[in-house]
Amino acid sequence: MILAFALIGAVVGFFPGGSFLLIPMEVYLLYKICTKHKAFDFPMFFLVAAALIGVSAFLKGLATFLQAIPVIGQFANSLVAFGFIVAFGNIAEHYYSRHPRPPN
């Protein structure tokens, strides 16, 4: 699942301005990982999603400068998007697989 999101993110990141579409996709990936491990807890999800949005928006903003370099910048954007999604997805997967939500 993470690899599929990362590959889609790499394609989206290739297009100028498309990298800001990655933020909702990354939040959805977080949701999918939480629900997969039956660890969805809204307050924690909200905090992690807010942090993700902040970091991701910052990185995407910096990555827009790469678009000034024709072709090479677009490939660099794609690689950054791919790498960030894989890293974030693996961290989330690791965390939620070891910290399921306690039963109520």
C-alpha positions in Angstrom: 0.0 0.0 0.0 2.8 2.5 0.9 4.6 1.8 -2.3 1.5 2.4 -4.4 0.9 5.7 -2.6 4.6 6.6 -3.1 4.5 5.8 -6.8 1.3 7.9 -7.3 3.0 10.6 -5.3 6.0 10.6 -7.5 3.9 11.0 -10.6 1.9 13.8 -9.0 5.1 15.5 -7.8 6.4 15.6 -11.3 4.0 18.3 -12.3 4.5 21.9 -11.3 2.1 22.7 -8.4 0.9 19.1 -8.2 3.0 18.5 -5.0 0.3 20.3 -2.9 -2.1 17.6 -3.9 0.1 15.2 -2.1 -0.9 16.5 1.4 -4.5 15.1 1.3 -3.1 11.9 -0.1 -0.6 11.6 2.7 -3.3 12.2 5.3 -5.4 9.5 3.6 -2.4 7.1 3.8 -2.2 7.8 7.5 -5.9 7.0 7.9 -5.5 3.8 6.0 -2.6 2.7 8.1 -4.5 3.5 11.4 -7.6 1.6 10.3 -5.6 -1.3 9.0 -4.2 -1.8 12.5 -7.5 -1.0 14.2 -5.6 1.9 15.9 -7.7 4.9 14.8 -8.0 7.4 17.6 -9.3 10.8 16.4 -7.3 13.0 18.8 -4.0 11.2 18.0 -4.9 11.1 14.3 -5.6 14.8 14.3 -2.3 15.6 16.0 -0.3 13.4 13.7 -2.2 14.7 10.6 -1.6 18.3 11.7 2.1 17.7 12.1 2.2 15.8 8.8 0.5 18.7 7.1 2.9 21.2 8.6 6.0 19.3 7.6 4.7 18.3 4.3 3.6 21.9 3.4 7.0 23.2 4.3 8.8 20.5 2.2 6.4 21.0 -0.7 7.0 24.8 -0.5 10.8 24.3 -0.7 10.4 21.8 -3.5 8.6 24.3 -5.7 12.0 26.0 -6.1 13.2 22.8 -7.8 10.7 23.5 -10.5 12.8 26.4 -11.7 15.3 23.8 -13.1 13.7 22.4 -16.2 13.3 18.6 -16.2 15.9 17.9 -13.5 13.8 19.8 -11.0 10.7 17.9 -11.9 12.5 14.6 -11.4 14.0 15.8 -8.1 10.5 16.8 -7.0 9.3 13.3 -7.8 12.1 11.7 -5.9 11.5 13.9 -2.9 7.7 13.0 -3.0 8.5 9.3 -3.3 11.0 9.3 -0.5 8.9 11.3 1.9 5.8 9.1 1.4 7.9 5.9 1.8 9.6 7.2 4.9 6.4 8.6 6.5 4.4 5.5 5.6 7.0 3.2 7.1 7.2 5.2 10.3 3.4 5.2 10.6 3.2 1.5 9.8 5.9 0.7 12.4 4.2 2.9 15.1 0.6 1.8 14.6 1.5 -1.9 14.3 3.1 -1.8 17.7 0.6 0.6 19.4 -2.9 -0.6 18.6 -5.8 1.3 20.1 -6.7 -0.2 23.5 -10.2 -1.6 23.7 -12.9 0.5 25.3 
